[in-house]
Amino acid sequence: MKSLRWGAREARLTLLFILIVTFSFSTGSIGQEAFKLGVVNTEEVLKGSEEATKATETLRAAGERLQKQLQETADAVRTIQEQKAKTQLFVEDAQTADLDNQILQLQQEYQRDREIGQQALLDKERELLEPIYKSLEELIIKVGQTENYDIIFEKRLVTLYAKDEHDLTKKLIELMNENGENGEKSE
């Protein structure tokens, strides 16, 4: 459940990384000035976050309920289609018109329920996960500022190698869970 906002952010981070490396090499500042770099795997932080796990479970359960509802409607359509196929051999077409109408109504109901359900799931995903993404972003900024990091990169996006001491993923998982338990939001 990755939002488009995070995809655009990853593209900007890649561009930022390339610009920083290019600037650093062109000015010869690497080696002259110590940068404190950090990396974080935000996907792992979200997987390890109790709040994000609860939100994901809520969405999964709602998706399963929607799927069950849609399956019941699809089964009803199939039952009426089978009934029509059996009846059709022995009666006139006009007598099966009622079954055709029932099938059409159920198919329209299925389509409407699917569209409404998918939109409701998207809305709920946005409602549940956007505050978590925002909290994570704020937490990364807070850690960066309080621990004097010059740059914190998304580990999966731009990092080929980083020493474990630069990886902030575990620390951020712990902080996310502490903030979630205390009901606090990062500032």
Disulfide bonds with the S-S distance in Angstrom:
none
